[in-house]
Amino acid sequence: MLELAGIIILGILAQWVAWKFKIPAILPLILIGLLVGPIAAEFLSEDGTKWIEPIWNGKKGLFPGDSLYYFVSLAISIILFEGGLTLKRSEIKNVGPVITKLITLGSAITFFGAGIVAHYVFNLGWELSFLFSGLIIVTGPTVITPILRNIPLKKDVSTVLKWEGILIDPIGALVAVLVFEFISVGGDSGFTKTALMEFGKILLFGTTFGFTFAHALAYAINKKLIPHYLLNVVSLSTVLLVFVESEIFAHESGLLAVVVMGMVLGNGKLENLKELLYFKESLSVLLISILFILLSANINIEDLILLYTWKTVALFALVVFVIRPLAVFASTRNSKLKFNEKLFISWVGPRGIVAAGIASLFGSKLIKQGVVGAEYITPLVFMIVLGTVLFNATTARLFAKMVGVFLKTSQAILIVGASNPSRLIASYLKEKGRRVILIDSNKEFIEQAVKAGLDAYKIDIYNEDLTDNIELNDVGYLIAMTSSDAVNKYVVSSFSKNFGEHGSYRLASSNEILDPNLSAEEKNSFFTPKDDYINLSEAFRNNPKIYELEISTEEEYTTMVSKVFNESRSVPLFVRKDDKLFLIQEYEKLEGNKDNCTLIYLGKNV
């Protein structure tokens, strides 16, 4: 009981430490696992036993026999399902071909390159070498986000890394499974036929079960066949059912099945999707915490000693500095990505929970089968996992600055509220070359924004942490334009620090417009000085167009702004001067003459 409770407590403590110091949670989790496992047995325990023994050894242990690996398999299936839910086809319009090549051509280069390197550096057999390379194909979606969270990058770069990390997990798992099957059957002359049959079965049953059960669950949810209080647990049970059923029909096809199921649900018209995401995200955090401590504690000191050689450094260096860049540059050839962006993607490739979990699973099975050299698999993969995470966590930000992908100034605009006026303003800004993101909890508004070709996401700002979204790292302007004064104030107070580098603005309330005692600071936070949501909506209703008015002198500027405000009841939005676009409030704060500019406003043409 003490060990089981200790794993959960230490795991959540590690997650808190990671959050507090803005590092990937995998670092404290693995270190804690090594501390309570092999390090405790060798240096801290009086009787030479681990403080936490994951597998029953006849005297102590949490899981008898192969139970640990059954638990690992089920846990990884839930984690991958949660990752699949977050995959949106609309996000890869610009870099779709790059991601496709990375998870195909890039995977092949990594597989053959790392396999050859492992064979010649550690003198492993070809089968074990390619099992190792299959396992390290996968990057880690659970570690990419913490590493990139505080690095402002172009959306294309962050999207490539995010999608590669999630999509490549099942690819690497499938490759590792095929190599494992090859080793298990002894590599006889029937291997080619056996491998093709296994691969075909995995694809057939994995996609079939995932697709079918995703539509069945979506139908049940949308038709209210599942009561609201059972929604999350029924979904969880369905994920486990799909994984197990797929495994019964085709061994190791369960991971593919749950990823397909998650992707179908995430891209379909599913009600309560956000609730599923919140539940699965919380569950994934708990499972990851438990898994990393268990898997790290399961390593023995003898396994760590195997790595105490120059060969380990050579293998790590070749994988990180030769094979990864080769895979990235081959996959991104003739793409829109610039050389420095390709270089940064090459630099960032941390491995995560799937690699570690499957390595432990297959490594232990091969050791039991008496395969020569199998004892190297788990520690080598853990070395790559821990090494790449440490390396990327400590150098990614500095390297981004060195190669010039670090955005010195964040120019993207985040608009909270996707009503008619917001969509019109966003469309205008997009036409002028600015990146604009709309978020709203109103499903209809978001659908209309997407149809208009805008980046728009259905998000409840009270229930979702926007700061974890690495694709918003380039946002420097925050504008709250909802119909709720309370929501607008909450947005500015809660997210200005992260998204308001150049300014955070909101619509004024009706009372604030009439209040003569407002401070200058409060007035400067308004999107427009004299307009609330009602005025904005009326201006749109009177004439849903945005006009540009050329201004020659500062006196003319003052006159026309007053005329737009008072006579036409239009709403001044922006000012363009010297090819730079300013929010009206931002422009008012600038020192110098207000001549030779363009006034941009919504409503009647003055």
C-alpha positions in Angstrom: 0.0 0.0 0.0 2.8 2.4 0.9 4.6 1.8 -2.4 1.4 2.3 -4.5 0.5 5.5 -2.7 4.1 6.7 -2.8 4.2 6.4 -6.6 1.1 8.5 -7.0 2.2 11.1 -4.5 5.7 11.4 -5.9 4.4 11.4 -9.5 2.1 14.4 -8.8 4.8 16.1 -6.9 7.1 15.7 -9.9 4.4 17.2 -12.1 4.1 20.2 -9.9 7.9 20.7 -9.8 7.9 20.6 -13.6 5.1 23.1 -13.8 6.7 25.4 -11.3 10.1 25.4 -13.0 8.7 25.1 -16.6 10.6 21.9 -17.5 9.3 18.7 -19.0 7.7 16.5 -16.3 9.6 13.5 -17.7 12.9 14.8 -16.1 11.8 14.7 -12.4 9.7 11.6 -13.0 12.6 9.5 -14.4 15.0 10.9 -11.8 12.6 9.9 -9.0 12.1 6.5 -10.5 15.8 5.9 -10.7 16.2 7.2 -7.1 13.6 4.8 -5.6 14.7 2.0 -7.9 18.3 1.1 -8.8 20.0 3.9 -6.9 18.1 3.1 -3.6 19.0 -0.6 -4.1 22.7 0.1 -4.6 23.4 3.0 -2.2 20.5 3.7 0.1 18.8 0.5 1.1 20.3 -1.6 3.9 19.1 -4.9 2.5 19.9 -4.0 -1.1 16.3 -3.9 -2.3 14.6 -1.1 -4.1 12.3 1.2 -2.3 9.7 0.6 -5.0 9.9 -2.8 -6.7 7.6 -2.8 -9.7 7.7 -6.5 -10.5 7.1 -9.2 -7.9 10.4 -11.0 -7.2 9.2 -13.6 -4.7 9.4 -11.3 -1.7 8.0 -7.9 -2.7 6.7 -6.2 -5.8 3.6 -4.4 -7.1 2.9 -6.5 -10.2 3.2 -10.2 -10.5 4.4 -11.8 -13.8 3.7 -9.8 -16.9 1.0 -7.6 -15.1 3.2 -4.5 -15.2 3.4 -4.7 -19.0 -0.3 -5.2 -19.4 -0.8 -2.1 -17.3 1.8 -0.2 -19.4 0.0 -1.2 -22.6 -3.4 -0.1 -21.4 -2.0 3.1 -20.0 -0.2 4.0 -23.2 -3.4 3.3 -25.2 -5.3 5.9 -23.1 -2.5 8.4 -23.6 -2.4 7.9 -27.3 -6.2 8.2 -27.5 -6.0 11.5 -25.8 -3.4 12.6 -28.2 -5.5 11.5 -31.2 -8.4 13.6 -29.9 -6.3 16.8 -30.2 -5.4 16.2 -33.9 -7.2 18.6 -36.2 -7.0 18.3 -40.0 -7.5 22.0 -40.4 -4.2 22.7 -38.6 -1.9 21.1 -41.2 -3.1 22.9 -44.3 0.2 24.7 -44.7 2.6 22.0 -43.6 0.7 18.8 -44.3 3.2 17.4 -46.9 6.1 18.1 -44.5 4.5 16.2 -41.7 3.6 13.3 -44.1 7.2 13.0 -45.2 8.5 13.3 -41.7 6.5 10.3 -40.5 7.3 8.3 -43.6 10.6 9.2 -45.2 11.9 10.7 -41.9 11.0 7.5 -40.0 12.7 5.3 -42.6 15.9 7.3 -42.4 15.9 7.2 -38.6 15.1 3.5 -38.6 17.9 2.5 -41.0 20.4 5.1 -39.8 20.0 4.5 -36.1 20.0 0.7 -36.7 23.3 0.8 -38.6 24.8 3.1 -36.0 23.7 0.9 -33.0 25.0 -2.3 -34.8 28.5 -0.9 -35.4 28.9 1.2 -32.2 27.5 -1.4 -29.6 28.1 -4.5 -31.8 24.5 -5.5 -31.3 22.9 -8.0 -33.7 21.0 -6.5 -36.7 17.7 -7.6 -35.2 18.2 -5.8 -31.8 19.8 -2.8 -33.6 16.7 -2.3 -35.7 14.5 -2.9 -32.7 16.3 0.0 -30.9 16.0 2.2 -34.0 12.3 1.4 -34.3 11.7 2.5 -30.7 13.6 5.8 -31.0 11.7 6.9 -34.2 9.0 8.3 -31.9 9.3 11.9 -30.6 7.5 12.8 -27.5 4.2 14.8 -27.6 4.3 14.9 -23.8 7.7 16.6 -23.7 7.5 18.8 -26.9 4.9 21.2 -25.3 6.9 22.0 -22.1 10.1 22.6 -24.1 8.5 24.9 -26.7 5.9 26.6 -24.5 8.1 29.6 -23.8 9.7 29.9 -27.2 7.8 32.2 -29.6 8.0 30.5 -33.0 6.1 30.8 -36.3 3.0 28.6 -36.4 4.3 26.4 -39.2 7.4 25.4 -37.1 5.4 24.7 -33.9 2.7 22.8 -35.8 5.2 20.5 -37.5 6.8 19.6 -34.2 3.4 19.1 -32.5 1.9 16.9 -35.2 5.1 14.9 -35.8 5.3 14.1 -32.1 1.7 12.8 -31.9 1.4 11.1 -35.3 4.7 9.3 -35.3 4.0 7.5 -32.0 2.0 4.7 -33.7 4.4 4.6 -36.6 7.3 3.9 -34.3 5.3 1.4 -32.3 4.3 -0.5 -35.5 7.9 -0.6 -36.7 9.1 -1.9 -33.3 6.4 -4.5 -33.3 7.4 -5.8 -36.7 11.1 -6.1 -35.6 10.0 -7.8 -32.4 8.0 -10.3 -34.4 11.0 -10.9 -36.6 13.2 -11.7 -33.5 10.5 -13.8 -32.0 10.1 -16.0 -35.1 13.8 -16.5 -35.3 14.4 -14.6 -38.5 13.9 -17.7 -40.7 13.1 -17.7 -44.4 9.4 -17.2 -43.7 10.0 -13.8 -42.1 9.1 -11.6 -45.1 5.7 -13.3 -45.5 5.1 -13.3 -41.8 6.0 -9.6 -41.4 3.7 -8.6 -44.3 0.9 -10.7 -42.8 1.4 -9.2 -39.4 1.6 -5.6 -40.8 -1.5 -6.2 -42.9 -3.5 -7.5 -39.9 -2.3 -4.6 -37.8 -3.5 -2.0 -40.4 -6.7 -3.8 -41.1 -7.9 -4.5 -37.6 -6.4 -1.3 -36.1 -8.1 1.1 -38.5 -11.4 -1.0 -38.7 -11.9 -1.1 -34.9 -10.8 2.5 -34.4 -13.1 3.9 -37.1 -16.1 1.7 -36.3 -16.1 2.3 -32.5 -15.4 6.0 -32.9 -18.6 6.4 -35.0 -20.5 4.2 -32.7 -19.4 6.2 -29.6 -20.1 9.5 -31.3 -23.6 8.4 -32.3 -24.3 7.3 -28.8 -23.1 10.6 -27.3 -24.9 12.8 -29.8 -28.2 10.8 -29.5 -28.0 11.2 -25.7 -27.9 7.4 -25.2 -25.3 7.9 -22.5 -26.2 9.9 -19.4 -24.0 12.9 -18.8 -22.6 11.6 -15.5 -21.4 8.4 -17.3 -20.0 10.1 -20.4 -16.3 10.0 -19.3 -16.2 6.6 -17.8 -18.1 5.0 -20.8 -15.7 6.7 -23.2 -12.8 5.4 -21.1 -14.3 1.9 -21.1 -14.8 2.0 -24.9 -11.1 3.0 -25.4 -10.0 0.0 -23.4 -12.5 -2.3 -25.2 -11.2 -1.1 -28.6 -7.6 -1.7 -27.6 -8.2 -5.1 -26.2 -10.5 -6.3 -29.0 -8.1 -5.1 -31.6 -5.2 -6.9 -29.8 -7.2 -10.1 -29.8 -7.6 -10.1 -33.5 -4.2 -8.7 -34.4 -1.4 -8.6 -31.8 0.0 -5.0 -31.2 -2.7 -3.4 -33.4 -4.4 -1.8 -30.3 -2.2 1.4 -30.3 -3.2 2.1 -33.9 -6.8 1.4 -33.2 -7.0 4.0 -30.3 -5.1 6.6 -32.3 -7.6 6.2 -35.2 -10.5 6.3 -32.8 -9.2 9.5 -31.2 -8.6 11.2 -34.6 -12.1 10.3 -35.9 -13.8 11.6 -32.7 -11.6 14.7 -32.6 -12.4 15.7 -36.2 -16.1 14.7 -36.2 -19.2 16.6 -35.0 -19.1 15.3 -31.5 -20.9 17.1 -28.7 -19.1 17.2 -25.3 -15.7 16.8 -26.9 -14.2 19.3 -24.6 -15.4 17.4 -21.5 -13.8 14.3 -22.9 -10.5 16.1 -23.5 -10.4 17.5 -20.0 -11.1 14.1 -18.4 -8.6 12.3 -20.7 -5.9 15.0 -20.1 -6.2 14.7 -16.3 -6.1 10.9 -16.6 -3.1 11.1 -18.9 -1.2 13.2 -16.4 -1.8 10.7 -13.7 -0.9 7.7 -15.9 2.3 9.3 -17.2 3.3 10.1 -13.6 2.8 6.5 -12.5 4.3 5.0 -15.7 7.6 6.9 -15.7 8.3 6.2 -12.1 7.4 2.5 -12.5 9.5 2.0 -15.6 12.5 3.9 -14.3 12.4 2.0 -11.0 12.3 -1.3 -12.9 15.7 -0.6 -14.3 18.5 -2.3 -12.4 21.9 -0.9 -11.6 23.6 -3.4 -13.9 21.6 -1.9 -16.8 23.0 1.5 -16.0 26.5 0.3 -15.8 26.2 -1.1 -19.3 26.0 2.5 -20.5 29.1 3.7 -18.7 31.2 3.8 -21.9 32.3 6.1 -24.7 30.0 4.1 -27.0 27.0 5.7 -25.3 28.2 9.2 -26.1 29.0 8.3 -29.6 25.6 6.7 -30.2 23.7 9.7 -28.7 25.8 12.2 -30.8 25.2 10.3 -34.0 21.5 10.0 -33.4 21.0 13.6 -32.4 23.5 15.5 -34.7 23.6 13.3 -37.8 20.5 11.1 -38.2 17.9 13.5 -37.0 19.0 16.4 -39.2 19.4 14.1 -42.2 15.8 12.9 -41.7 14.4 16.4 -41.3 16.2 18.0 -44.3 15.3 15.1 -46.5 11.6 15.3 -45.5 11.4 19.1 -45.8 13.1 19.4 -49.2 11.2 21.8 -51.5 8.9 22.9 -48.7 8.0 26.4 -47.6 10.2 26.1 -44.5 13.3 28.1 -44.5 16.8 26.7 -43.9 17.0 28.0 -40.3 13.5 26.6 -39.5 14.6 23.2 -40.8 17.7 23.5 -38.7 15.6 24.2 -35.5 13.3 21.3 -36.2 16.4 19.1 -36.6 17.6 20.2 -33.2 14.3 19.5 -31.4 13.5 15.8 -31.2 12.9 14.6 -27.7 11.7 11.1 -27.1 8.9 10.3 -24.6 6.6 7.8 -22.9 5.8 5.6 -25.8 9.4 4.8 -26.6 10.2 4.2 -22.9 7.1 2.0 -22.3 7.5 -0.2 -25.4 11.2 -0.5 -24.7 10.6 -1.9 -21.3 7.9 -4.2 -22.6 9.9 -5.7 -25.4 13.3 -5.6 -23.7 12.1 -7.7 -20.8 10.3 -10.2 -23.1 13.5 -10.7 -25.1 15.6 -11.2 -22.0 13.2 -13.9 -20.9 13.6 -15.5 -24.4 17.4 -15.5 -23.9 18.1 -13.2 -26.9 21.8 -12.2 -26.7 22.2 -8.5 -26.1 18.6 -7.9 -25.2 19.7 -6.3 -21.9 20.9 -3.3 -23.8 17.5 -2.3 -25.3 15.8 -0.8 -22.3 18.8 1.2 -20.9 19.8 2.5 -24.4 16.3 3.7 -25.1 16.0 5.3 -21.7 19.4 7.0 -22.3 18.0 8.5 -25.6 14.8 9.5 -23.9 16.5 11.2 -20.9 19.3 12.6 -22.9 17.3 14.2 -25.7 14.8 15.7 -23.2 17.7 17.2 -21.1 19.5 18.4 -24.2 16.4 20.0 -25.8 15.1 21.5 -22.6 18.4 23.3 -21.9 19.4 24.3 -25.4 16.2 24.8 -27.5 15.6 28.4 -26.6 19.2 29.4 -27.0 19.5 27.6 -30.4 16.2 29.2 -31.6 17.9 32.6 -31.0 21.2 31.5 -32.6 19.5 30.3 -35.9 17.0 33.2 -36.0 13.7 31.4 -35.6 13.1 33.0 -32.2 10.5 35.7 -32.8 11.9 38.9 -31.4 8.5 40.4 -31.5 5.2 38.5 -31.5 2.9 40.1 -34.1 0.0 37.6 -34.2 -3.4 38.8 -32.9 -5.7 36.8 -30.7 -9.3 37.9 -30.7 -11.6 36.5 -28.1 -15.1 36.6 -29.5 -16.0 35.5 -33.0 -19.2 37.5 -33.6 -20.0 39.2 -37.0 -17.9 42.3 -36.3 -15.0 40.2 -35.0 -15.0 38.0 -38.1 -15.0 41.1 -40.4 -12.1 42.7 -38.5 -10.2 39.4 -38.5 -10.7 39.0 -42.3 -9.5 42.5 -42.9 -6.3 41.9 -40.8 -5.7 38.6 -42.6 -5.9 40.4 -46.0 -3.2 42.8 -44.7 -0.9 40.0 -43.9 -1.4 39.6 -40.2 -2.0 36.3 -38.5 -5.2 36.4 -36.6 -6.7 33.7 -34.3 -10.3 33.8 -33.2 -11.6 31.9 -30.2 -15.1 31.6 -28.9 -17.3 29.2 -27.0 -20.1 29.7 -29.6 -20.0 26.8 -32.0 -21.9 28.6 -34.7 -19.6 31.6 -34.7 -16.6 29.3 -35.0 -18.0 27.3 -37.8 -18.8 30.6 -39.7 -15.2 31.8 -39.1 -13.7 28.6 -40.4 -15.9 28.8 -43.5 -14.5 32.3 -44.1 -11.0 30.9 -44.1 -10.0 32.2 -40.6 -8.1 30.4 -37.9 -10.8 29.8 -35.3 -11.2 27.5 -32.4 -14.1 26.6 -30.1 -12.6 27.3 -26.7 -14.1 28.1 -23.3 -11.6 30.5 -21.8 -12.8 29.7 -18.2 -12.1 26.0 -18.6 -9.0 25.8 -20.9 -5.5 26.9 -20.3 -4.5 28.8 -23.4 -0.9 29.2 -22.2 -0.2 25.5 -22.9 -1.0 25.9 -26.6 2.4 26.2 -28.3 0.8 27.4 -31.5 -0.1 30.6 -29.8 3.5 31.4 -29.0 3.7 34.1 -31.7 0.7 36.1 -30.3 1.6 39.6 -29.2 -1.8 41.3 -29.3 -4.9 40.3 -27.2 -8.3 41.8 -28.0 -11.4 40.8 -26.0 -14.5 41.5 -28.1 -17.3 39.4 -26.7 -20.8 40.6 -25.7 -20.0 40.0 -22.1 -18.2 42.7 -20.1 -17.3 40.2 -17.4 -15.6 37.9 -20.0 -13.7 40.7 -21.6 -12.4 41.9 -18.3 -11.4 38.3 -17.3 -9.6 37.8 -20.6 -7.5 40.9 -20.2 -6.7 40.2 -16.5 -5.9 36.5 -17.0 -4.0 36.4 -20.3 -2.3 39.8 -20.8 1.0 38.5 -19.4 1.2 35.7 -22.0 -0.5 37.2 -25.1 -0.3 41.0 -24.6 3.3 41.7 -25.3 2.3 44.8 -27.4 -1.0 45.4 -25.7 -4.2 43.9 -24.3 -7.4 45.6 -25.2 -11.1 45.0 -24.6 -14.4 46.6 -25.5 -15.6 49.1 -22.9 -18.8 48.5 -21.0 -21.8 50.8 -21.4 -21.2 52.2 -17.9 -17.5 52.8 -18.5 -18.2 54.9 -21.6 -20.4 57.3 -19.6 -18.1 57.3 -16.5 -16.1 60.6 -16.5 -13.9 59.4 -13.6 -12.2 56.6 -15.3 -8.4 56.6 -15.0 -6.2 57.0 -18.1 -4.9 53.5 -17.6 -8.4 52.1 -17.8 -9.2 54.1 -20.9 -6.1 53.0 -22.6 -7.1 49.4 -22.2 -10.2 49.9 -24.4 -10.2 48.6 -27.9 -11.8 51.9 -29.0 -12.1 54.9 -26.7 -15.9 55.4 -27.0 -17.5 52.1 -28.1 -19.0 49.2 -26.4 -20.3 45.9 -27.9 -23.6 47.5 -28.7 -22.0 50.4 -30.7 -19.8 47.9 -32.5 -22.7 45.7 -33.4 -24.8 48.7 -34.6 -22.0 50.0 -36.8 -21.7 46.6 -38.3 -25.5 46.3 -38.8 -25.7 49.8 -40.4 -23.0 48.9 -42.9 -20.8 45.8 -42.6 -17.8 47.2 -44.4 -14.4 48.5 -43.4 -13.2 51.7 -45.0 -9.8 53.3 -45.4 -9.5 57.1 -45.2 -6.2 58.9 -46.2 -5.2 61.6 -43.8 -2.7 64.4 -44.7 -2.4 66.5 -41.6 -2.7 66.0 -37.8 -5.6 68.5 -37.7 -7.4 66.4 -40.4 -6.7 63.3 -38.3 -8.3 64.8 -35.2 -11.3 66.1 -37.2 -12.0 62.8 -39.0 -11.7 60.7 -35.9 -14.2 62.9 -34.2 -16.5 62.8 -37.3 -16.3 59.0 -37.4 -17.1 58.8 -33.7 -19.8 61.3 -33.4 -21.5 62.0 -36.7 -21.5 58.7 -38.6 -21.5 56.5 -35.5 -18.9 54.4 -37.1 -16.1 52.7 -35.1 -12.4 53.6 -35.8 -10.3 50.5 -35.6 -6.8 50.9 -36.9 -4.3 53.4 -38.3 -1.7 52.6 -40.9 1.4 54.8 -41.0 4.7 54.0 -42.8 3.4 50.6 -43.8 2.8 49.7 -40.2 -0.6 48.9 -38.8 -1.6 50.2 -35.3 -4.7 49.7 -33.2 -6.4 53.1 -32.8 -5.6 53.1 -29.1 -2.0 52.1 -29.8 -1.6 54.9 -32.3 -3.0 57.4 -29.9 -0.2 56.6 -27.5 2.6 57.2 -30.1 4.6 60.3 -29.8 5.1 62.5 -32.8 2.8 63.9 -35.5 -0.4 62.1 -36.5 -0.2 63.2 -40.2 0.3 61.2 -43.4 -1.6 58.1 -42.2 -4.6 56.0 -43.1 -7.6 55.8 -40.8 -9.4 52.5 -40.9 -13.0 52.3 -39.6 -16.1 50.1 -39.5 -19.6 51.4 -40.5 -20.9 54.1 -42.7 -18.6 55.8 -45.2 -17.8 59.3 -44.1 
